[in-house]
Amino acid sequence: MTLSDLENAVVGLSPDELQRFRAWFIQFDTVVWDRQIESDLQTGKLDALADAALKSHQEGKSQEL
């Protein structure tokens, strides 16, 4: 199935089916996102961002929520 096929299939959904698809896709996308974040954490891809955020906080450039 190509992206174009998928787009055409989504366009053809009834309102109820589209609502169910949206709910499913949000759940699916959340799982994929969580896996990517976990992978990035494990491989150190976010270390520089975390270090920069901590440095900025230590320099008083942020505030507690």
mmJSON file of the N, C-alpha and C atoms, coordinates in Angstrom:
{"data_MODEL":{"atom_site":{
"group_PDB":["ATOM","ATOM","ATOM","ATOM","ATOM","ATOM","ATOM","ATOM","ATOM","ATOM","ATOM","ATOM","ATOM","ATOM","ATOM","ATOM","ATOM","ATOM","ATOM","ATOM","ATOM","ATOM","ATOM","ATOM","ATOM","ATOM","ATOM","ATOM","ATOM","ATOM","ATOM","ATOM","ATOM","ATOM","ATOM","ATOM","ATOM","ATOM","ATOM","ATOM","ATOM","ATOM","ATOM","ATOM","ATOM","ATOM","ATOM","ATOM","ATOM","ATOM","ATOM","ATOM","ATOM","ATOM","ATOM","ATOM","ATOM","ATOM","ATOM","ATOM","ATOM","ATOM","ATOM","ATOM","ATOM","ATOM","ATOM","ATOM","ATOM","ATOM","ATOM","ATOM","ATOM","ATOM","ATOM","ATOM","ATOM","ATOM","ATOM","ATOM","ATOM","ATOM","ATOM","ATOM","ATOM","ATOM","ATOM","ATOM","ATOM","ATOM","ATOM","ATOM","ATOM","ATOM","ATOM","ATOM","ATOM","ATOM","ATOM","ATOM","ATOM","ATOM","ATOM","ATOM","ATOM","ATOM","ATOM","ATOM","ATOM","ATOM","ATOM","ATOM","ATOM","ATOM","ATOM","ATOM","ATOM","ATOM","ATOM","ATOM","ATOM","ATOM","ATOM","ATOM","ATOM","ATOM","ATOM","ATOM","ATOM","ATOM","ATOM","ATOM","ATOM","ATOM","ATOM","ATOM","ATOM","ATOM","ATOM","ATOM","ATOM","ATOM","ATOM","ATOM","ATOM","ATOM","ATOM","ATOM","ATOM","ATOM","ATOM","ATOM","ATOM","ATOM","ATOM","ATOM","ATOM","ATOM","ATOM","ATOM","ATOM","ATOM","ATOM","ATOM","ATOM","ATOM","ATOM","ATOM","ATOM","ATOM","ATOM","ATOM","ATOM","ATOM","ATOM","ATOM","ATOM","ATOM","ATOM","ATOM","ATOM","ATOM","ATOM","ATOM","ATOM","ATOM","ATOM","ATOM","ATOM","ATOM","ATOM","ATOM","ATOM","ATOM","ATOM"],
"id":[1,2,3,4,5,6,7,8,9,10,11,12,13,14,15,16,17,18,19,20,21,22,23,24,25,26,27,28,29,30,31,32,33,34,35,36,37,38,39,40,41,42,43,44,45,46,47,48,49,50,51,52,53,54,55,56,57,58,59,60,61,62,63,64,65,66,67,68,69,70,71,72,73,74,75,76,77,78,79,80,81,82,83,84,85,86,87,88,89,90,91,92,93,94,95,96,97,98,99,100,101,102,103,104,105,106,107,108,109,110,111,112,113,114,115,116,117,118,119,120,121,122,123,124,125,126,127,128,129,130,131,132,133,134,135,136,137,138,139,140,141,142,143,144,145,146,147,148,149,150,151,152,153,154,155,156,157,158,159,160,161,162,163,164,165,166,167,168,169,170,171,172,173,174,175,176,177,178,179,180,181,182,183,184,185,186,187,188,189,190,191,192,193,194,195],
"type_symbol":["N","C","C","N","C","C","N","C","C","N","C","C","N","C","C","N","C","C","N","C","C","N","C","C","N","C","C","N","C","C","N","C","C","N","C","C","N","C","C","N","C","C","N","C","C","N","C","C","N","C","C","N","C","C","N","C","C","N","C","C","N","C","C","N","C","C","N","C","C","N","C","C","N","C","C","N","C","C","N","C","C","N","C","C","N","C","C","N","C","C","N","C","C","N","C","C","N","C","C","N","C","C","N","C","C","N","C","C","N","C","C","N","C","C","N","C","C","N","C","C","N","C","C","N","C","C","N","C","C","N","C","C","N","C","C","N","C","C","N","C","C","N","C","C","N","C","C","N","C","C","N","C","C","N","C","C","N","C","C","N","C","C","N","C","C","N","C","C","N","C","C","N","C","C","N","C","C","N","C","C","N","C","C","N","C","C","N","C","C","N","C","C","N","C","C"],
"label_atom_id":["N","CA","C","N","CA","C","N","CA","C","N","CA","C","N","CA","C","N","CA","C","N","CA","C","N","CA","C","N","CA","C","N","CA","C","N","CA","C","N","CA","C","N","CA","C","N","CA","C","N","CA","C","N","CA","C","N","CA","C","N","CA","C","N","CA","C","N","CA","C","N","CA","C","N","CA","C","N","CA","C","N","CA","C","N","CA","C","N","CA","C","N","CA","C","N","CA","C","N","CA","C","N","CA","C","N","CA","C","N","CA","C","N","CA","C","N","CA","C","N","CA","C","N","CA","C","N","CA","C","N","CA","C","N","CA","C","N","CA","C","N","CA","C","N","CA","C","N","CA","C","N","CA","C","N","CA","C","N","CA","C","N","CA","C","N","CA","C","N","CA","C","N","CA","C","N","CA","C","N","CA","C","N","CA","C","N","CA","C","N","CA","C","N","CA","C","N","CA","C","N","CA","C","N","CA","C","N","CA","C","N","CA","C","N","CA","C","N","CA","C","N","CA","C","N","CA","C"],
"label_alt_id":[null,null,null,null,null,null,null,null,null,null,null,null,null,null,null,null,null,null,null,null,null,null,null,null,null,null,null,null,null,null,null,null,null,null,null,null,null,null,null,null,null,null,null,null,null,null,null,null,null,null,null,null,null,null,null,null,null,null,null,null,null,null,null,null,null,null,null,null,null,null,null,null,null,null,null,null,null,null,null,null,null,null,null,null,null,null,null,null,null,null,null,null,null,null,null,null,null,null,null,null,null,null,null,null,null,null,null,null,null,null,null,null,null,null,null,null,null,null,null,null,null,null,null,null,null,null,null,null,null,null,null,null,null,null,null,null,null,null,null,null,null,null,null,null,null,null,null,null,null,null,null,null,null,null,null,null,null,null,null,null,null,null,null,null,null,null,null,null,null,null,null,null,null,null,null,null,null,null,null,null,null,null,null,null,null,null,null,null,null,null,null,null,null,null,null],
"label_comp_id":["MET","MET","MET","THR","THR","THR","LEU","LEU","LEU","SER","SER","SER","ASP","ASP","ASP","LEU","LEU","LEU","GLU","GLU","GLU","ASN","ASN","ASN","ALA","ALA","ALA","VAL","VAL","VAL","VAL","VAL","VAL","GLY","GLY","GLY","LEU","LEU","LEU","SER","SER","SER","PRO","PRO","PRO","ASP","ASP","ASP","GLU","GLU","GLU","LEU","LEU","LEU","GLN","GLN","GLN","ARG","ARG","ARG","PHE","PHE","PHE","ARG","ARG","ARG","ALA","ALA","ALA","TRP","TRP","TRP","PHE","PHE","PHE","ILE","ILE","ILE","GLN","GLN","GLN","PHE","PHE","PHE","ASP","ASP","ASP","THR","THR","THR","VAL","VAL","VAL","VAL","VAL","VAL","TRP","TRP","TRP","ASP","ASP","ASP","ARG","ARG","ARG","GLN","GLN","GLN","ILE","ILE","ILE","GLU","GLU","GLU","SER","SER","SER","ASP","ASP","ASP","LEU","LEU","LEU","GLN","GLN","GLN","THR","THR","THR","GLY","GLY","GLY","LYS","LYS","LYS","LEU","LEU","LEU","ASP","ASP","ASP","ALA","ALA","ALA","LEU","LEU","LEU","ALA","ALA","ALA","ASP","ASP","ASP","ALA","ALA","ALA","ALA","ALA","ALA","LEU","LEU","LEU","LYS","LYS","LYS","SER","SER","SER","HIS","HIS","HIS","GLN","GLN","GLN","GLU","GLU","GLU","GLY","GLY","GLY","LYS","LYS","LYS","SER","SER","SER","GLN","GLN","GLN","GLU","GLU","GLU","LEU","LEU","LEU"],
"label_asym_id":["A","A","A","A","A","A","A","A","A","A","A","A","A","A","A","A","A","A","A","A","A","A","A","A","A","A","A","A","A","A","A","A","A","A","A","A","A","A","A","A","A","A","A","A","A","A","A","A","A","A","A","A","A","A","A","A","A","A","A","A","A","A","A","A","A","A","A","A","A","A","A","A","A","A","A","A","A","A","A","A","A","A","A","A","A","A","A","A","A","A","A","A","A","A","A","A","A","A","A","A","A","A","A","A","A","A","A","A","A","A","A","A","A","A","A","A","A","A","A","A","A","A","A","A","A","A","A","A","A","A","A","A","A","A","A","A","A","A","A","A","A","A","A","A","A","A","A","A","A","A","A","A","A","A","A","A","A","A","A","A","A","A","A","A","A","A","A","A","A","A","A","A","A","A","A","A","A","A","A","A","A","A","A","A","A","A","A","A","A","A","A","A","A","A","A"],
"label_entity_id":["1","1","1","1","1","1","1","1","1","1","1","1","1","1","1","1","1","1","1","1","1","1","1","1","1","1","1","1","1","1","1","1","1","1","1","1","1","1","1","1","1","1","1","1","1","1","1","1","1","1","1","1","1","1","1","1","1","1","1","1","1","1","1","1","1","1","1","1","1","1","1","1","1","1","1","1","1","1","1","1","1","1","1","1","1","1","1","1","1","1","1","1","1","1","1","1","1","1","1","1","1","1","1","1","1","1","1","1","1","1","1","1","1","1","1","1","1","1","1","1","1","1","1","1","1","1","1","1","1","1","1","1","1","1","1","1","1","1","1","1","1","1","1","1","1","1","1","1","1","1","1","1","1","1","1","1","1","1","1","1","1","1","1","1","1","1","1","1","1","1","1","1","1","1","1","1","1","1","1","1","1","1","1","1","1","1","1","1","1","1","1","1","1","1","1"],
"label_seq_id":[1,1,1,2,2,2,3,3,3,4,4,4,5,5,5,6,6,6,7,7,7,8,8,8,9,9,9,10,10,10,11,11,11,12,12,12,13,13,13,14,14,14,15,15,15,16,16,16,17,17,17,18,18,18,19,19,19,20,20,20,21,21,21,22,22,22,23,23,23,24,24,24,25,25,25,26,26,26,27,27,27,28,28,28,29,29,29,30,30,30,31,31,31,32,32,32,33,33,33,34,34,34,35,35,35,36,36,36,37,37,37,38,38,38,39,39,39,40,40,40,41,41,41,42,42,42,43,43,43,44,44,44,45,45,45,46,46,46,47,47,47,48,48,48,49,49,49,50,50,50,51,51,51,52,52,52,53,53,53,54,54,54,55,55,55,56,56,56,57,57,57,58,58,58,59,59,59,60,60,60,61,61,61,62,62,62,63,63,63,64,64,64,65,65,65],
"pdbx_PDB_ins_code":[null,null,null,null,null,null,null,null,null,null,null,null,null,null,null,null,null,null,null,null,null,null,null,null,null,null,null,null,null,null,null,null,null,null,null,null,null,null,null,null,null,null,null,null,null,null,null,null,null,null,null,null,null,null,null,null,null,null,null,null,null,null,null,null,null,null,null,null,null,null,null,null,null,null,null,null,null,null,null,null,null,null,null,null,null,null,null,null,null,null,null,null,null,null,null,null,null,null,null,null,null,null,null,null,null,null,null,null,null,null,null,null,null,null,null,null,null,null,null,null,null,null,null,null,null,null,null,null,null,null,null,null,null,null,null,null,null,null,null,null,null,null,null,null,null,null,null,null,null,null,null,null,null,null,null,null,null,null,null,null,null,null,null,null,null,null,null,null,null,null,null,null,null,null,null,null,null,null,null,null,null,null,null,null,null,null,null,null,null,null,null,null,null,null,null],
"Cartn_x":[0.86,0.0,0.905,0.574,1.332,0.663,1.364,0.781,-0.464,-0.407,-1.565,-2.764,-2.519,-3.593,-4.192,-3.327,-3.79,-4.606,-4.115,-4.854,-6.235,-6.305,-7.59,-8.521,-7.966,-8.78,-9.34,-8.522,-8.973,-10.058,-9.883,-10.885,-12.237,-12.212,-13.447,-14.119,-13.551,-14.151,-15.413,-16.338,-17.534,-17.112,-17.945,-17.601,-17.297,-18.072,-17.831,-16.494,-16.24,-14.968,-13.784,-13.951,-12.887,-12.609,-13.638,-13.457,-12.701,-13.068,-12.383,-10.944,-10.71,-9.346,-8.493,-9.047,-8.302,-7.889,-8.828,-8.531,-7.436,-7.552,-6.535,-5.182,-5.16,-3.902,-3.227,-4.003,-3.427,-2.735,-3.383,-2.784,-1.53,-1.608,-0.472,0.696,0.421,1.466,2.103,1.31,1.834,2.838,2.516,3.426,4.718,4.61,5.799,6.661,6.028,6.745,7.473,6.772,7.388,8.599,8.492,9.63,10.808,10.532,11.601,12.293,11.509,12.093,12.95,12.454,13.208,14.522,14.457,15.668,16.656,16.141,17.003,17.647,16.902,17.459,18.569,18.324,19.296,20.579,20.463,21.646,22.331,21.783,22.412,22.108,21.162,20.852,20.282,19.74,19.128,20.026,21.212,22.095,22.476,22.829,23.243,22.094,20.894,19.729,19.468,19.587,19.376,20.45,21.691,22.78,22.555,22.131,21.886,20.738,19.7,18.563,18.978,19.753,20.213,21.12,22.002,22.895,22.079,21.113,20.259,19.522,19.038,18.324,19.272,20.481,21.46,21.849,21.783,22.114,20.926,19.824,18.651,17.805,17.947,17.205,15.868,15.484,14.191,13.577,12.369,11.708,10.918,10.698,9.903,8.471,7.816,6.397,5.508],
"Cartn_y":[-1.174,0.0,1.235,2.171,3.421,4.483,5.575,6.685,7.209,7.265,7.723,6.791,5.49,4.523,4.771,4.998,5.243,6.529,7.587,8.851,8.662,7.935,7.684,6.872,5.917,5.112,5.979,6.874,7.746,8.693,9.235,10.138,9.428,8.141,7.383,6.913,7.203,6.746,7.536,6.863,7.545,8.388,9.325,10.132,9.28,8.223,7.355,6.623,6.093,5.403,6.363,7.584,8.58,8.902,9.017,9.268,8.114,6.888,5.716,5.649,5.998,6.01,7.041,8.236,9.284,8.797,8.204,7.707,6.644,5.724,4.688,5.31,6.257,6.83,7.627,8.337,9.071,8.102,6.99,5.979,5.392,5.039,4.489,5.463,6.724,7.739,7.988,7.919,8.09,6.992,5.768,4.639,4.809,5.17,5.375,6.496,7.603,8.75,8.333,7.612,7.173,6.288,5.391,4.522,5.335,6.355,7.189,7.978,8.55,9.293,8.366,7.177,6.208,5.852,5.63,5.318,6.485,7.695,8.879,9.054,8.77,8.86,7.836,6.613,5.538,5.763,6.41,6.62,7.956,8.737,9.997,11.166,11.008,12.087,13.322,13.167,14.303,14.882,14.306,14.746,16.219,16.656,18.052,19.007,18.635,19.477,19.536,18.406,18.376,19.201,19.063,19.839,21.335,21.733,23.152,23.677,22.875,23.291,23.434,22.487,22.569,23.777,24.047,25.201,26.498,26.607,27.802,27.978,26.881,26.958,27.407,26.846,27.233,28.71,29.238,30.637,31.565,30.987,31.783,32.192,31.499,31.863,31.121,30.446,29.753,29.9,29.438,29.493,28.229,27.94,26.768,26.977,25.907,25.982,25.829],
"Cartn_z":[0.0,0.0,0.0,-0.846,-0.92,-0.055,0.155,0.903,0.197,-1.11,-1.88,-1.658,-1.64,-1.366,0.015,0.982,2.341,2.419,1.778,1.751,1.15,0.046,-0.613,0.283,1.016,1.921,3.047,3.584,4.67,4.174,2.988,2.414,2.286,2.037,1.839,3.116,4.271,5.523,5.853,6.491,7.001,8.203,8.612,9.795,11.032,11.257,12.409,12.27,11.074,10.843,10.978,10.498,10.606,12.068,12.87,14.294,14.952,14.619,15.175,14.69,13.429,12.891,13.623,13.832,14.553,15.934,16.667,18.015,17.961,17.005,16.854,16.512,15.586,15.149,16.262,17.053,18.178,19.127,19.434,20.315,19.67,18.4,17.669,17.665,17.353,17.269,18.635,19.689,21.044,21.381,21.035,21.295,20.504,19.234,18.397,18.968,19.368,19.945,21.225,22.108,23.357,23.104,22.142,21.8,21.284,20.482,19.936,21.043,21.943,23.069,23.924,24.218,25.01,24.316,23.023,22.26,22.295,22.11,22.141,23.51,24.572,25.921,26.122,25.68,25.871,25.071,23.923,23.086,23.358,24.288,24.66,23.747,22.84,21.895,22.567,23.77,24.459,25.552,25.74,26.813,26.687,25.507,25.315,25.628,25.246,25.541,27.044,27.714,29.164,29.868,29.444,30.041,29.853,28.679,28.4,29.257,29.423,30.239,31.704,32.205,33.588,33.796,32.852,32.943,32.971,32.076,32.045,33.363,33.924,35.204,36.312,36.334,37.346,37.221,36.011,35.775,36.045,36.511,36.861,35.675,34.57,33.354,33.239,34.32,34.328,35.712,35.847,37.148,37.385,38.637,39.025,38.564,38.17,37.785,38.987],
"occupancy":[1.0,1.0,1.0,1.0,1.0,1.0,1.0,1.0,1.0,1.0,1.0,1.0,1.0,1.0,1.0,1.0,1.0,1.0,1.0,1.0,1.0,1.0,1.0,1.0,1.0,1.0,1.0,1.0,1.0,1.0,1.0,1.0,1.0,1.0,1.0,1.0,1.0,1.0,1.0,1.0,1.0,1.0,1.0,1.0,1.0,1.0,1.0,1.0,1.0,1.0,1.0,1.0,1.0,1.0,1.0,1.0,1.0,1.0,1.0,1.0,1.0,1.0,1.0,1.0,1.0,1.0,1.0,1.0,1.0,1.0,1.0,1.0,1.0,1.0,1.0,1.0,1.0,1.0,1.0,1.0,1.0,1.0,1.0,1.0,1.0,1.0,1.0,1.0,1.0,1.0,1.0,1.0,1.0,1.0,1.0,1.0,1.0,1.0,1.0,1.0,1.0,1.0,1.0,1.0,1.0,1.0,1.0,1.0,1.0,1.0,1.0,1.0,1.0,1.0,1.0,1.0,1.0,1.0,1.0,1.0,1.0,1.0,1.0,1.0,1.0,1.0,1.0,1.0,1.0,1.0,1.0,1.0,1.0,1.0,1.0,1.0,1.0,1.0,1.0,1.0,1.0,1.0,1.0,1.0,1.0,1.0,1.0,1.0,1.0,1.0,1.0,1.0,1.0,1.0,1.0,1.0,1.0,1.0,1.0,1.0,1.0,1.0,1.0,1.0,1.0,1.0,1.0,1.0,1.0,1.0,1.0,1.0,1.0,1.0,1.0,1.0,1.0,1.0,1.0,1.0,1.0,1.0,1.0,1.0,1.0,1.0,1.0,1.0,1.0,1.0,1.0,1.0,1.0,1.0,1.0],
"B_iso_or_equiv":[0.0,0.0,0.0,0.0,0.0,0.0,0.0,0.0,0.0,0.0,0.0,0.0,0.0,0.0,0.0,0.0,0.0,0.0,0.0,0.0,0.0,0.0,0.0,0.0,0.0,0.0,0.0,0.0,0.0,0.0,0.0,0.0,0.0,0.0,0.0,0.0,0.0,0.0,0.0,0.0,0.0,0.0,0.0,0.0,0.0,0.0,0.0,0.0,0.0,0.0,0.0,0.0,0.0,0.0,0.0,0.0,0.0,0.0,0.0,0.0,0.0,0.0,0.0,0.0,0.0,0.0,0.0,0.0,0.0,0.0,0.0,0.0,0.0,0.0,0.0,0.0,0.0,0.0,0.0,0.0,0.0,0.0,0.0,0.0,0.0,0.0,0.0,0.0,0.0,0.0,0.0,0.0,0.0,0.0,0.0,0.0,0.0,0.0,0.0,0.0,0.0,0.0,0.0,0.0,0.0,0.0,0.0,0.0,0.0,0.0,0.0,0.0,0.0,0.0,0.0,0.0,0.0,0.0,0.0,0.0,0.0,0.0,0.0,0.0,0.0,0.0,0.0,0.0,0.0,0.0,0.0,0.0,0.0,0.0,0.0,0.0,0.0,0.0,0.0,0.0,0.0,0.0,0.0,0.0,0.0,0.0,0.0,0.0,0.0,0.0,0.0,0.0,0.0,0.0,0.0,0.0,0.0,0.0,0.0,0.0,0.0,0.0,0.0,0.0,0.0,0.0,0.0,0.0,0.0,0.0,0.0,0.0,0.0,0.0,0.0,0.0,0.0,0.0,0.0,0.0,0.0,0.0,0.0,0.0,0.0,0.0,0.0,0.0,0.0,0.0,0.0,0.0,0.0,0.0,0.0],
"pdbx_formal_charge":[null,null,null,null,null,null,null,null,null,null,null,null,null,null,null,null,null,null,null,null,null,null,null,null,null,null,null,null,null,null,null,null,null,null,null,null,null,null,null,null,null,null,null,null,null,null,null,null,null,null,null,null,null,null,null,null,null,null,null,null,null,null,null,null,null,null,null,null,null,null,null,null,null,null,null,null,null,null,null,null,null,null,null,null,null,null,null,null,null,null,null,null,null,null,null,null,null,null,null,null,null,null,null,null,null,null,null,null,null,null,null,null,null,null,null,null,null,null,null,null,null,null,null,null,null,null,null,null,null,null,null,null,null,null,null,null,null,null,null,null,null,null,null,null,null,null,null,null,null,null,null,null,null,null,null,null,null,null,null,null,null,null,null,null,null,null,null,null,null,null,null,null,null,null,null,null,null,null,null,null,null,null,null,null,null,null,null,null,null,null,null,null,null,null,null],
"auth_seq_id":[1,1,1,2,2,2,3,3,3,4,4,4,5,5,5,6,6,6,7,7,7,8,8,8,9,9,9,10,10,10,11,11,11,12,12,12,13,13,13,14,14,14,15,15,15,16,16,16,17,17,17,18,18,18,19,19,19,20,20,20,21,21,21,22,22,22,23,23,23,24,24,24,25,25,25,26,26,26,27,27,27,28,28,28,29,29,29,30,30,30,31,31,31,32,32,32,33,33,33,34,34,34,35,35,35,36,36,36,37,37,37,38,38,38,39,39,39,40,40,40,41,41,41,42,42,42,43,43,43,44,44,44,45,45,45,46,46,46,47,47,47,48,48,48,49,49,49,50,50,50,51,51,51,52,52,52,53,53,53,54,54,54,55,55,55,56,56,56,57,57,57,58,58,58,59,59,59,60,60,60,61,61,61,62,62,62,63,63,63,64,64,64,65,65,65],
"auth_comp_id":["MET","MET","MET","THR","THR","THR","LEU","LEU","LEU","SER","SER","SER","ASP","ASP","ASP","LEU","LEU","LEU","GLU","GLU","GLU","ASN","ASN","ASN","ALA","ALA","ALA","VAL","VAL","VAL","VAL","VAL","VAL","GLY","GLY","GLY","LEU","LEU","LEU","SER","SER","SER","PRO","PRO","PRO","ASP","ASP","ASP","GLU","GLU","GLU","LEU","LEU","LEU","GLN","GLN","GLN","ARG","ARG","ARG","PHE","PHE","PHE","ARG","ARG","ARG","ALA","ALA","ALA","TRP","TRP","TRP","PHE","PHE","PHE","ILE","ILE","ILE","GLN","GLN","GLN","PHE","PHE","PHE","ASP","ASP","ASP","THR","THR","THR","VAL","VAL","VAL","VAL","VAL","VAL","TRP","TRP","TRP","ASP","ASP","ASP","ARG","ARG","ARG","GLN","GLN","GLN","ILE","ILE","ILE","GLU","GLU","GLU","SER","SER","SER","ASP","ASP","ASP","LEU","LEU","LEU","GLN","GLN","GLN","THR","THR","THR","GLY","GLY","GLY","LYS","LYS","LYS","LEU","LEU","LEU","ASP","ASP","ASP","ALA","ALA","ALA","LEU","LEU","LEU","ALA","ALA","ALA","ASP","ASP","ASP","ALA","ALA","ALA","ALA","ALA","ALA","LEU","LEU","LEU","LYS","LYS","LYS","SER","SER","SER","HIS","HIS","HIS","GLN","GLN","GLN","GLU","GLU","GLU","GLY","GLY","GLY","LYS","LYS","LYS","SER","SER","SER","GLN","GLN","GLN","GLU","GLU","GLU","LEU","LEU","LEU"],
"auth_asym_id":["A","A","A","A","A","A","A","A","A","A","A","A","A","A","A","A","A","A","A","A","A","A","A","A","A","A","A","A","A","A","A","A","A","A","A","A","A","A","A","A","A","A","A","A","A","A","A","A","A","A","A","A","A","A","A","A","A","A","A","A","A","A","A","A","A","A","A","A","A","A","A","A","A","A","A","A","A","A","A","A","A","A","A","A","A","A","A","A","A","A","A","A","A","A","A","A","A","A","A","A","A","A","A","A","A","A","A","A","A","A","A","A","A","A","A","A","A","A","A","A","A","A","A","A","A","A","A","A","A","A","A","A","A","A","A","A","A","A","A","A","A","A","A","A","A","A","A","A","A","A","A","A","A","A","A","A","A","A","A","A","A","A","A","A","A","A","A","A","A","A","A","A","A","A","A","A","A","A","A","A","A","A","A","A","A","A","A","A","A","A","A","A","A","A","A"],
"auth_atom_id":["N","CA","C","N","CA","C","N","CA","C","N","CA","C","N","CA","C","N","CA","C","N","CA","C","N","CA","C","N","CA","C","N","CA","C","N","CA","C","N","CA","C","N","CA","C","N","CA","C","N","CA","C","N","CA","C","N","CA","C","N","CA","C","N","CA","C","N","CA","C","N","CA","C","N","CA","C","N","CA","C","N","CA","C","N","CA","C","N","CA","C","N","CA","C","N","CA","C","N","CA","C","N","CA","C","N","CA","C","N","CA","C","N","CA","C","N","CA","C","N","CA","C","N","CA","C","N","CA","C","N","CA","C","N","CA","C","N","CA","C","N","CA","C","N","CA","C","N","CA","C","N","CA","C","N","CA","C","N","CA","C","N","CA","C","N","CA","C","N","CA","C","N","CA","C","N","CA","C","N","CA","C","N","CA","C","N","CA","C","N","CA","C","N","CA","C","N","CA","C","N","CA","C","N","CA","C","N","CA","C","N","CA","C","N","CA","C","N","CA","C","N","CA","C","N","CA","C"],
"pdbx_PDB_model_num":[1,1,1,1,1,1,1,1,1,1,1,1,1,1,1,1,1,1,1,1,1,1,1,1,1,1,1,1,1,1,1,1,1,1,1,1,1,1,1,1,1,1,1,1,1,1,1,1,1,1,1,1,1,1,1,1,1,1,1,1,1,1,1,1,1,1,1,1,1,1,1,1,1,1,1,1,1,1,1,1,1,1,1,1,1,1,1,1,1,1,1,1,1,1,1,1,1,1,1,1,1,1,1,1,1,1,1,1,1,1,1,1,1,1,1,1,1,1,1,1,1,1,1,1,1,1,1,1,1,1,1,1,1,1,1,1,1,1,1,1,1,1,1,1,1,1,1,1,1,1,1,1,1,1,1,1,1,1,1,1,1,1,1,1,1,1,1,1,1,1,1,1,1,1,1,1,1,1,1,1,1,1,1,1,1,1,1,1,1,1,1,1,1,1,1]
}}}
